[in-house]
Amino acid sequence: MKARLSNYRQAPRKVRLLADLVRGKTVPEALTTLAFAAKRASRPMAKLIASAAANANIKSSLAPEQLQVKTITVNKGQVLKRSMPRARGSAFPIHKHSSHIEVELTPKVNKV
């Protein structure tokens, strides 16, 4: 099952740090990891994974314990361009980056 968060207002470089932490883990492990991660993007990413798990529960009646994070991608979103006044009447550009986060969950494969 998939879930997507578009235009999250944080740079993709910072969000990818958390995506690398949870990739390949089961849903409860990923949520626990994000609960203790000291990053701003951890709460929205946890909500996104929980939403994908709820989608899987509704569509395929799979419990979160049976799911693992197959792919999690963080792509570049829109860039808001602003300017900051500087000395002698000049202005410097300010770029406010955003991210698109996409999560795909699959049933956990038991290794025999």
FIKOLVO-748806 format. One line per 8 residues: their letters; for each residue x, y, z of C-alpha. Coordinates in pm, whole numbers, plus 50000, padded with zeros to 5 digits. Layout:
a> X,Y,Z  ...
This chain:
mkarlsny> 50000,50000,50000  50114,50352,49927  50082,50690,50090  50216,51026,49978  50288,51359,50143  50328,51646,49899  50488,51986,49952  50622,51923,50302
rqaprkvr> 50805,52244,50387  51150,52111,50470  51450,52051,50248  51472,51701,50095  51830,51667,50215  51714,51683,50579  51413,51454,50529  51623,51186,50353
lladlvrg> 51820,51135,50675  51505,50992,50836  51403,50800,50524  51734,50615,50536  51667,50518,50899  51332,50346,50836  51382,50191,50493  51339,49811,50512
ktvpealt> 51206,49802,50869  50869,49672,50981  50601,49931,51054  50622,49908,51437  51004,49930,51422  50985,50230,51189  50734,50411,51411  50946,50345,51721
tlafaakr> 51258,50468,51543  51083,50787,51433  50937,50846,51780  51288,50876,51923  51449,51060,51630  51530,51420,51717  51437,51561,51377  51152,51791,51277
asrpmakl> 51036,51562,50994  50996,51259,51221  50635,51335,51322  50496,51391,50968  50685,51085,50842  50544,50873,51126  50193,50994,51038  50257,50905,50674
iasaaana> 50371,50550,50758  50073,50507,50992  49844,50627,50711  49992,50374,50468  49945,50101,50731  49581,50206,50776  49535,50191,50397  49672,49836,50399
niksslap> 49442,49742,50687  49135,49874,50504  49215,49739,50157  49387,49408,50238  49310,49361,50610  49679,49335,50698  49794,49426,51048  50082,49675,51086
eqlqvkti> 50300,49397,51233  50275,49210,50901  50400,49506,50694  50743,49641,50619  50864,49957,50446  50953,49847,50094  51040,50186,49948  51046,50536,50088
tvnkgqvl> 51147,50814,49854  51201,51182,49919  51190,51398,49609  51238,51768,49555  50921,51977,49566  50845,52339,49489  51096,52609,49580  50958,52935,49716
krsmprar> 51186,53220,49614  51212,53514,49851  51460,53794,49896  51637,53923,50205  51730,54293,50222  52104,54341,50258  52346,54629,50288  52342,54930,50053
gsafpihk> 51996,54856,49918  52078,54520,49766  51887,54196,49812  52001,53835,49842  51785,53543,49725  51635,53306,49982  51516,52964,49863  51261,52782,50078
hsshieve> 51268,52417,49973  50991,52160,50003  50976,51782,49972  50750,51513,49834  50759,51195,50046  50622,50865,49916  50601,50541,50117  50522,50193,49991
ltpkvnkv> 50452,49906,50231  50452,49536,50146  50371,49223,50346  50670,49107,50546  50867,48820,50394  50965,48550,50644  51317,48420,50591  51337,48043,50622
